[in-house]
């Protein structure tokens, strides 16, 4: 069973990519072995280490009408995977800006 991993496009993820660590959004049901297998399969790289973190969905308020007391609910939990690649492996995730040609 293959899972879908999607890269996170954040400043922190961009900074970690210089250290050969890439950050992915993964399903909350996925474990480290499945994440490593999916990254290796999708990007053709060798995975050295995987660290996961579950971010709890934050509580949000919503209004149920003009005069009714607003209720609260929570957003979905999300899971992030910090994938360290082996020496010599890299993923071209963040495109380098093309240098403008001088006229």
C-alpha distances in whole Angstrom, upper triangle without the diagonal:
4,7,10,13,16,20,22,26,28,31,30,27,29,31,29,27,31,30,26,24,22,21,18,17,14,13,15,12,11,12,14,12,8,11,13,10,9,13,14,12,13,17,17,19,19,18,21,20,18,20,19,22,21,24,26,26,30,33,34,37,38,41,41,45,48,49,46,45,42,39,36,32,30,27,23,22,20,18,19,18,21,19,22,22,24,27,28,24,24,23,25,24,28,30,33,36,38,42,44,47,50,53
4,7,10,13,16,19,22,25,28,27,23,26,28,25,24,27,27,23,22,19,18,15,14,12,11,14,12,10,12,13,11,8,9,11,8,6,10,11,9,10,13,14,16,17,16,19,19,16,19,17,20,20,22,24,25,29,31,33,36,36,40,40,44,47,48,46,44,41,38,35,31,29,26,22,21,18,17,17,16,18,17,20,19,21,25,25,21,21,19,22,21,24,26,30,33,34,38,41,43,47,49
4,6,10,13,16,19,22,25,24,21,23,25,23,22,25,25,22,20,17,15,12,11,8,8,11,10,8,10,11,11,7,7,10,9,6,9,12,10,10,13,15,16,17,16,19,18,15,16,15,17,17,19,21,21,25,28,29,32,33,36,37,40,43,45,42,41,37,35,32,28,25,22,18,17,15,13,14,13,16,15,18,18,21,25,25,21,20,18,20,19,22,24,28,31,33,36,39,41,45,48
4,7,10,13,16,19,22,21,18,20,23,21,20,23,23,21,18,15,13,10,9,7,8,12,12,10,12,13,13,10,9,11,11,7,9,12,10,9,12,14,16,17,16,19,18,15,17,15,17,17,18,20,20,24,27,28,31,31,35,36,39,42,44,41,40,36,34,31,27,24,21,18,17,14,12,12,12,15,14,18,18,21,24,24,20,19,16,18,16,19,21,25,27,29,33,35,38,41,44
4,7,10,13,15,19,18,14,17,19,17,16,20,20,17,15,11,10,6,6,5,8,11,12,10,12,12,13,10,7,10,10,7,7,11,10,8,10,13,14,15,14,17,15,13,14,13,14,15,16,19,19,22,26,27,30,31,34,36,39,41,43,41,39,36,33,30,27,24,20,17,16,12,11,10,9,11,11,14,15,18,21,21,18,16,13,15,13,16,19,22,25,27,31,33,36,39,42
4,7,9,12,16,15,12,14,17,16,15,18,19,17,14,11,9,5,5,7,10,13,15,13,15,15,16,14,11,13,14,10,9,13,13,10,11,15,15,17,16,18,17,15,15,14,15,15,16,19,19,21,25,25,29,29,33,35,37,40,42,40,38,34,32,29,26,23,19,17,16,12,11,10,10,12,12,15,16,19,22,22,18,16,13,13,11,13,16,19,21,24,28,30,33,36,39
4,6,9,12,12,9,10,14,12,11,15,16,14,11,8,6,4,6,9,12,15,17,15,17,16,17,16,12,14,15,12,10,13,14,11,11,15,15,16,15,17,16,14,15,14,15,16,16,19,19,22,25,26,29,30,34,36,38,41,43,41,39,35,33,30,27,24,20,18,17,13,12,9,9,10,11,13,14,18,20,20,16,13,10,11,8,10,13,16,19,21,25,27,30,33,36
4,6,9,9,7,9,12,11,11,15,16,14,12,8,6,5,6,10,13,15,18,17,18,17,19,18,14,16,18,15,13,17,18,15,15,18,18,19,17,19,18,15,15,14,13,14,14,17,17,19,22,23,26,28,31,34,36,38,40,38,36,33,31,28,25,22,18,17,16,12,11,9,10,10,12,14,16,20,22,22,19,16,13,13,9,10,14,16,18,22,25,27,30,33,36
4,7,8,6,7,11,11,11,14,16,15,13,10,8,9,10,14,17,19,22,20,22,21,23,22,18,19,21,19,16,19,20,17,16,20,19,21,20,21,20,18,18,17,17,18,17,19,19,20,24,24,27,29,32,34,37,38,41,39,37,33,32,29,27,24,20,19,18,15,15,12,13,13,14,17,18,21,23,22,19,16,13,12,9,8,11,14,15,18,21,24,27,30,33
4,5,5,6,9,10,11,13,15,15,13,11,9,11,12,15,18,20,23,22,23,22,24,23,20,21,23,21,19,22,23,20,19,23,22,23,21,22,21,19,18,17,16,17,15,18,18,19,22,23,26,28,31,34,36,38,40,38,36,32,31,28,26,23,20,19,18,15,15,12,14,13,15,17,19,22,23,23,21,18,16,15,11,10,13,15,16,20,22,24,28,30,33
4,5,5,6,9,10,12,14,15,13,12,11,13,15,18,22,23,26,25,25,24,26,26,22,23,26,24,21,24,25,23,21,24,23,24,22,23,21,20,19,18,18,19,18,21,21,21,25,25,28,30,33,36,39,40,42,40,38,35,34,31,29,26,23,22,21,18,18,15,16,14,16,17,19,22,23,23,21,18,16,16,13,11,14,14,15,19,21,23,27,29,32
4,5,5,6,9,10,11,13,11,10,9,12,14,17,20,21,24,22,23,21,24,24,20,21,24,22,19,22,24,22,21,23,21,22,20,20,18,17,15,15,15,17,15,19,20,20,24,25,28,31,34,37,39,41,42,41,38,35,34,30,28,25,22,22,20,17,16,13,13,11,14,15,17,20,21,22,20,17,16,16,13,12,16,16,18,22,24,26,30,32,35
4,5,5,6,9,10,10,8,6,6,9,11,14,18,19,22,20,20,18,21,21,17,17,20,19,16,18,21,18,17,20,18,19,17,17,16,14,14,14,14,16,16,19,20,21,25,26,30,31,35,38,40,42,44,42,40,36,34,31,29,25,22,21,19,16,14,11,11,9,11,12,14,17,19,19,17,14,12,13,10,10,13,15,17,21,23,26,29,32,35
4,6,5,7,10,10,9,8,9,12,14,18,21,23,25,23,24,22,24,23,20,20,22,21,17,20,22,19,17,20,18,20,18,19,18,17,17,17,18,20,19,23,23,24,28,29,32,34,37,40,42,44,46,44,42,38,37,34,32,28,25,24,23,19,18,15,14,12,13,14,15,18,18,18,16,13,12,11,9,7,10,11,14,17,19,22,26,28,31
4,5,6,8,10,9,9,10,14,17,20,23,24,27,25,25,22,25,25,21,21,24,23,19,21,24,22,20,22,20,20,19,19,18,17,17,18,18,20,20,23,25,25,29,30,33,36,39,42,44,45,47,46,43,40,39,35,33,30,27,26,24,21,19,16,15,12,14,13,15,18,18,18,17,14,14,14,12,11,13,13,16,19,21,24,27,29,33
4,5,5,7,5,6,8,12,15,17,21,22,24,22,21,19,21,22,18,17,21,20,17,18,21,20,18,19,17,17,15,15,14,14,13,15,15,18,19,22,24,25,29,30,34,36,39,42,45,46,48,46,44,40,39,35,33,29,27,25,23,19,17,14,12,9,10,10,12,14,15,16,14,12,12,13,12,11,15,15,18,22,23,27,30,32,36
4,5,5,5,5,8,11,15,17,21,23,25,22,22,19,21,21,17,17,19,18,15,16,19,17,15,17,14,15,14,14,14,14,15,16,17,20,21,24,26,27,31,32,36,38,41,44,46,48,50,48,46,42,41,37,35,31,28,27,24,21,18,15,13,10,10,9,10,13,13,13,12,9,9,9,9,9,12,13,16,19,21,24,27,30,33
4,6,7,9,12,15,19,21,25,26,28,26,25,22,24,24,21,19,22,22,18,19,22,20,17,19,16,17,16,16,16,17,17,19,20,23,24,27,29,30,34,35,38,41,44,47,49,51,53,51,49,45,43,40,38,34,31,30,28,24,22,18,16,13,13,11,11,13,13,13,12,10,11,11,11,11,13,13,16,19,20,24,26,29,32
4,6,9,12,15,19,21,24,25,27,24,23,20,22,23,19,18,21,21,17,18,21,20,18,19,15,15,14,13,13,14,15,17,19,22,23,27,28,30,34,35,39,41,45,47,50,52,53,51,49,45,44,40,38,34,31,30,27,24,21,17,15,11,11,8,9,11,11,12,11,10,12,13,13,14,16,16,20,22,24,27,30,32,36
4,7,10,13,17,19,22,24,25,22,21,18,19,20,16,15,17,17,14,14,18,17,14,15,12,11,10,10,11,12,13,16,18,21,23,26,28,30,34,35,39,41,45,47,50,52,53,51,49,45,44,40,37,34,31,29,26,23,20,16,13,10,8,6,6,8,8,9,8,7,9,11,11,13,15,16,20,22,24,28,30,33,36
4,7,10,14,15,19,20,22,19,18,15,17,17,14,13,16,16,12,14,17,16,14,15,12,12,10,10,9,9,10,12,14,18,19,23,24,26,30,32,36,38,41,44,47,48,50,48,46,42,40,36,34,30,27,25,23,19,16,12,10,6,5,4,7,10,11,12,11,9,10,12,11,13,16,17,21,24,26,29,32,35,38
4,7,10,12,16,18,20,17,17,14,16,16,12,12,15,13,10,12,15,14,12,14,12,12,10,12,11,10,10,12,13,16,17,21,22,24,28,30,33,35,39,41,44,46,48,46,43,40,38,34,31,28,25,23,20,17,14,10,8,6,5,6,8,12,13,14,11,9,8,10,9,11,14,16,19,22,25,28,31,34,37
4,7,10,13,15,17,15,15,13,15,15,11,12,15,13,11,14,16,14,13,16,14,15,13,14,12,10,10,10,11,13,14,17,19,21,24,26,30,31,35,37,40,42,44,42,40,36,34,30,28,24,21,19,17,13,10,7,6,5,6,9,11,15,17,18,15,13,11,13,10,12,16,18,21,24,27,30,33,36,39
4,6,10,12,14,12,13,12,14,13,9,11,13,11,9,13,14,12,12,15,14,15,13,15,13,10,11,9,11,12,13,16,17,20,23,25,28,30,33,36,38,41,42,40,38,35,32,29,26,22,19,17,15,11,9,6,5,7,8,11,13,17,19,20,16,14,12,14,11,13,16,19,22,25,28,31,34,37,40
4,7,9,12,11,12,12,15,13,10,13,15,12,11,15,16,14,15,18,18,19,16,18,16,13,12,10,10,10,11,14,14,17,20,22,25,27,30,32,35,37,39,37,35,31,29,26,23,19,16,13,11,8,6,5,6,9,11,15,16,20,23,23,20,18,15,17,14,16,19,22,24,27,30,33,36,39,42
4,6,8,7,9,10,12,10,7,11,12,10,10,14,14,13,15,18,17,18,16,18,15,12,12,9,10,10,11,14,15,18,21,23,26,28,31,33,36,39,40,38,36,32,29,26,23,19,16,13,11,8,6,6,7,10,11,15,17,20,23,24,21,19,17,19,16,19,22,25,27,30,34,36,39,42,45
4,5,5,9,11,13,10,9,13,14,12,13,17,16,15,18,20,20,21,18,20,18,14,14,11,11,10,12,13,14,17,20,22,25,26,30,31,34,37,39,36,34,31,28,24,21,18,15,11,10,7,6,8,10,13,15,18,20,23,27,28,24,23,21,23,20,22,25,29,31,34,37,39,43,46,48
4,6,8,11,13,11,11,15,16,14,16,19,19,19,21,23,23,23,20,21,18,14,13,10,9,7,10,11,12,16,18,20,24,25,29,30,33,36,37,34,32,29,26,23,19,16,14,10,8,6,5,9,10,14,16,19,22,25,28,29,26,25,23,25,22,25,28,31,33,36,40,42,45,48,51
4,7,10,12,10,10,14,15,14,16,19,19,19,21,23,23,23,20,21,19,15,14,11,12,10,13,14,15,19,21,24,27,28,31,32,36,39,40,37,35,32,28,25,22,19,17,13,11,10,9,11,12,16,17,20,22,25,29,30,27,26,24,27,24,27,30,33,36,39,42,44,48,51,54
4,7,8,6,7,10,11,10,12,15,15,16,18,19,19,19,16,18,15,12,12,10,11,11,14,16,17,21,24,26,29,31,34,35,39,42,43,40,38,35,32,28,25,21,19,15,13,11,9,10,10,13,14,17,19,21,25,26,23,23,21,24,22,25,28,31,34,36,40,42,45,49,51
4,6,5,6,9,10,11,12,14,16,17,18,19,19,17,14,15,13,10,10,8,11,11,15,17,19,23,26,28,32,33,37,38,42,44,45,42,40,37,34,30,27,24,21,18,15,13,10,11,10,12,12,15,17,20,23,25,22,22,21,24,23,25,29,32,35,37,41,43,46,50,53
4,5,5,6,9,10,11,12,14,15,16,17,16,14,11,11,9,6,7,7,11,12,16,19,21,24,27,30,34,35,39,41,44,47,48,45,43,39,36,33,29,26,24,20,17,15,11,11,8,10,9,12,14,16,20,22,19,19,19,22,21,24,27,30,33,35,38,42,44,47,51
4,5,5,6,9,10,11,12,14,16,16,15,13,10,11,10,8,10,11,14,16,19,22,24,28,31,33,37,38,42,43,47,50,51,48,46,42,39,36,32,29,27,23,20,18,14,14,11,13,11,13,14,16,19,21,18,19,19,23,22,25,28,31,34,36,40,43,45,49,52
4,6,5,6,9,10,10,12,14,15,15,14,12,14,12,10,12,12,15,16,19,21,23,26,29,32,35,36,40,41,44,47,49,46,44,40,37,34,31,27,25,21,19,16,13,13,11,13,12,15,15,17,21,22,19,19,19,22,20,24,27,30,33,35,39,41,44,47,50
4,5,5,6,9,10,10,12,13,13,12,10,12,10,8,10,9,12,14,17,20,21,25,28,30,33,35,38,40,43,46,47,45,43,39,36,33,29,26,23,20,17,14,11,10,8,10,9,12,12,15,19,20,17,16,15,18,17,20,23,26,29,32,35,38,41,44,47
4,6,5,6,9,10,11,11,10,9,6,9,8,7,10,11,15,17,20,23,25,28,31,33,37,38,42,44,47,49,51,48,46,43,40,36,33,29,27,23,21,18,14,13,9,10,8,10,10,12,15,17,14,14,14,17,17,20,23,26,29,31,35,38,40,43,47
4,6,5,6,9,10,10,10,9,8,11,11,10,14,14,18,19,22,25,27,30,33,35,39,40,43,45,48,51,52,50,48,44,41,38,35,31,28,25,23,20,16,15,12,14,11,13,12,14,17,18,15,16,15,18,18,22,24,27,30,33,36,39,41,45,48
4,5,5,6,8,10,10,11,10,13,13,12,14,14,17,18,21,23,25,28,31,33,36,37,41,42,45,48,50,47,45,42,39,36,32,29,26,23,21,18,15,14,12,13,11,14,13,15,19,19,15,15,14,17,16,19,22,25,28,30,34,36,39,42,45
4,5,5,6,7,7,9,8,11,11,10,13,14,17,18,21,24,25,28,31,33,36,38,41,43,46,48,50,48,46,42,40,37,33,30,26,23,21,18,15,13,10,11,8,11,10,12,16,16,12,11,10,13,13,16,19,22,25,27,30,33,36,39,42
4,6,6,5,5,6,7,10,12,12,15,16,20,22,24,27,29,32,35,37,40,41,45,46,49,52,54,51,50,46,44,40,37,33,30,27,25,22,19,17,13,14,10,11,9,11,14,14,11,11,11,14,14,18,20,23,26,28,31,34,37,40,43
4,6,6,8,9,10,14,15,15,18,18,22,23,25,28,29,32,36,37,40,41,45,46,49,52,54,51,50,46,44,40,37,34,30,27,25,22,20,18,16,16,13,15,13,15,18,17,13,14,13,15,15,19,21,24,27,29,32,35,37,41,43
4,6,8,11,12,15,16,15,18,18,21,22,24,27,28,31,34,35,38,39,42,44,47,49,51,49,48,44,42,39,35,32,28,25,24,21,18,17,15,16,13,15,14,16,18,17,14,13,11,13,12,16,18,21,24,26,29,32,34,38,40
4,6,9,10,14,15,15,18,19,21,23,25,28,29,32,35,36,40,40,44,46,48,51,53,51,49,45,43,40,37,34,30,27,26,22,20,17,15,15,12,13,11,13,15,14,10,9,7,9,10,14,15,18,22,23,26,29,31,35,38
4,7,10,13,15,16,19,20,24,26,28,31,32,35,38,40,43,44,47,49,52,54,56,54,53,49,47,43,40,37,33,30,29,25,22,20,17,17,13,14,11,12,14,12,9,9,9,12,13,17,18,21,24,25,28,31,33,37,40
4,6,10,12,13,17,19,22,24,26,30,31,34,38,39,43,44,48,49,52,55,57,54,52,49,46,43,40,36,33,30,28,24,21,19,16,15,11,10,7,8,10,9,6,7,8,11,13,16,18,20,24,25,28,31,33,37,40
4,7,10,11,15,18,21,24,26,30,32,34,38,40,44,45,49,51,54,56,58,55,53,50,47,44,40,37,34,31,28,25,21,19,15,14,10,9,6,6,9,9,6,9,11,14,16,19,21,23,26,28,31,34,36,39,43
4,6,8,11,14,17,20,23,26,28,31,35,37,41,42,46,48,51,53,55,52,50,47,44,41,38,34,31,28,25,22,18,16,12,11,7,6,5,6,9,11,8,10,11,15,16,19,21,23,27,29,32,35,38,41,44
4,7,11,14,17,21,23,27,29,32,35,38,42,43,47,49,52,55,56,54,51,48,45,41,38,35,32,29,26,23,19,17,13,11,8,6,5,5,9,11,10,12,14,17,18,21,23,25,29,31,33,37,39,42,46
4,7,10,14,17,20,23,26,28,32,35,38,40,44,46,49,52,53,50,48,44,42,38,35,31,29,26,23,20,16,14,10,8,6,5,7,8,12,14,13,14,15,19,18,21,24,26,29,32,34,38,40,43,47
4,7,10,13,16,20,22,25,29,31,35,37,41,43,46,48,49,47,44,41,38,34,31,28,25,22,19,16,12,10,7,6,5,6,9,11,15,17,15,15,15,19,18,20,23,26,29,32,34,38,41,43,47
4,7,10,13,17,19,22,26,28,32,34,38,40,43,46,47,44,41,38,35,32,29,25,23,20,17,14,11,8,6,5,7,8,12,14,17,20,18,17,18,20,19,21,25,26,30,33,35,38,42,44,48
4,7,10,13,16,19,22,25,29,31,35,36,40,42,43,40,38,34,32,28,25,21,19,17,13,11,7,6,4,6,9,11,15,18,21,23,20,19,19,22,19,21,25,27,30,33,36,39,42,45,48
4,6,10,13,15,19,21,25,28,31,33,37,39,40,37,34,31,28,25,22,18,16,14,10,8,6,5,6,8,11,14,18,21,24,26,23,22,21,23,21,22,26,28,31,34,37,39,43,45,49
4,6,9,12,15,18,22,24,28,30,33,36,37,34,31,28,25,21,18,15,13,11,7,6,4,6,9,11,15,18,21,24,27,29,26,25,24,25,23,24,28,30,32,36,38,41,44,47,50
4,6,9,12,15,19,21,25,27,30,33,33,31,28,25,22,19,16,12,10,9,6,5,6,8,11,13,17,20,23,26,29,31,28,26,25,26,23,24,27,29,31,35,38,40,43,46,49
4,6,9,12,16,18,22,24,28,30,30,28,25,22,19,15,13,9,8,7,5,7,9,11,15,17,20,23,27,30,33,34,32,30,28,29,26,27,30,33,34,38,41,43,46,49,52
4,7,9,13,15,19,21,24,26,27,25,22,19,16,12,10,6,4,5,4,7,10,13,17,19,22,26,29,32,35,36,33,31,29,30,26,27,30,33,34,37,40,42,46,48,51
4,6,10,13,17,19,22,24,25,22,20,16,14,10,9,5,6,8,8,10,14,16,19,21,25,28,31,35,37,38,36,33,31,32,28,28,32,34,35,38,41,42,46,48,51
4,7,10,14,16,19,21,21,19,16,13,10,7,6,4,6,10,11,14,17,19,23,25,29,32,35,38,41,42,39,37,35,35,32,32,35,37,38,41,44,45,49,51,54
4,7,10,13,16,18,19,16,14,10,9,6,6,6,7,11,13,15,19,21,25,27,31,34,37,40,43,44,41,38,36,36,32,32,35,37,37,41,43,44,48,50,52
4,7,10,13,14,15,13,10,6,6,4,6,8,10,14,17,19,23,25,29,31,34,38,40,44,46,47,44,42,39,39,36,35,38,40,40,43,46,47,50,52,54
4,7,9,11,13,11,9,5,5,6,8,10,12,15,18,21,25,27,31,33,36,40,42,46,48,49,46,43,41,40,37,36,39,41,41,44,47,47,51,53,55
4,6,8,9,7,7,4,6,9,11,14,16,19,22,25,28,31,34,37,40,43,46,50,52,53,50,47,44,44,40,39,42,44,44,47,49,50,53,55,57
4,7,8,6,7,6,7,10,12,15,17,20,24,26,30,33,36,39,42,46,48,52,54,55,52,49,46,46,42,42,44,47,46,49,52,52,56,58,59
4,6,5,8,8,10,13,16,19,21,24,27,30,33,36,40,42,45,49,51,55,57,58,54,52,49,48,45,44,46,48,48,51,53,53,57,59,60
4,6,9,9,12,16,18,21,23,27,30,32,36,38,42,44,47,51,53,57,59,60,57,54,51,50,46,46,48,50,49,52,54,54,57,59,60
4,7,9,12,16,19,22,24,28,31,33,37,39,43,46,49,52,55,59,61,62,59,56,53,53,49,48,50,52,52,55,57,57,60,62,64
4,6,9,13,16,19,22,25,28,31,34,37,41,43,46,50,53,56,59,60,56,54,51,51,47,47,49,51,51,54,56,57,60,62,64
4,6,10,13,17,20,23,25,28,32,35,38,41,44,47,50,54,56,57,54,52,49,49,45,45,48,50,50,53,55,56,59,61,63
4,7,10,13,16,19,22,25,29,31,35,37,41,44,47,50,53,54,51,48,46,45,42,41,44,46,46,49,51,52,56,58,59
4,7,10,13,17,19,22,26,29,32,35,38,42,44,48,51,52,49,46,44,44,40,40,43,45,45,49,51,52,56,58,60
4,7,10,13,16,19,22,25,29,31,35,38,41,44,47,48,45,43,40,41,37,37,40,42,43,46,49,50,53,56,58
4,7,10,12,16,19,22,26,29,32,35,38,41,44,45,42,40,38,38,34,35,38,40,41,44,47,48,52,54,56
4,7,9,12,15,18,22,25,28,31,34,38,40,42,39,36,34,35,31,32,35,37,38,41,44,46,49,52,54
4,7,9,13,16,19,22,25,29,31,35,38,39,35,33,31,31,28,28,31,34,35,38,41,42,46,48,51
4,6,10,13,17,20,22,26,29,32,35,36,33,31,28,29,26,27,30,33,34,37,40,42,46,48,51
4,7,10,14,17,20,23,26,29,32,34,31,29,27,28,25,26,29,32,33,37,40,42,45,48,51
4,7,10,13,16,20,22,26,29,30,27,25,23,24,21,22,25,28,30,33,36,39,42,45,48
4,7,10,13,16,19,22,26,27,24,22,20,22,19,21,24,27,29,33,36,38,42,44,47
4,7,10,13,16,19,22,23,20,19,17,19,16,18,21,24,26,30,33,35,39,41,44
4,6,10,12,16,19,20,17,16,15,17,15,17,21,23,26,29,32,35,38,41,44
4,7,10,13,16,18,15,14,13,16,14,16,20,22,25,28,30,33,37,39,43
4,6,10,13,14,12,11,11,14,13,15,19,21,24,27,30,33,36,39,42
4,7,9,12,10,10,11,14,14,16,19,21,24,27,29,33,36,38,42
4,7,8,6,7,9,13,13,16,18,20,24,26,28,32,34,37,41
4,6,6,8,11,15,16,19,21,22,26,28,30,34,36,39,42
4,6,8,12,15,17,19,21,21,25,27,28,32,34,37,40
4,7,10,13,15,17,19,19,23,24,26,30,31,34,37
4,7,10,13,15,17,18,21,23,25,29,31,34,37
4,7,9,11,13,14,18,20,22,26,28,31,34
4,6,9,10,12,16,18,21,24,27,30,33
4,6,7,9,13,14,17,21,23,26,29
4,6,9,12,15,18,21,24,27,30
4,6,9,12,15,18,21,24,27
4,6,9,12,15,18,21,24
4,6,9,12,15,18,21
4,6,9,12,15,18
4,6,9,12,15
4,6,9,12
4,6,9
4,6
4
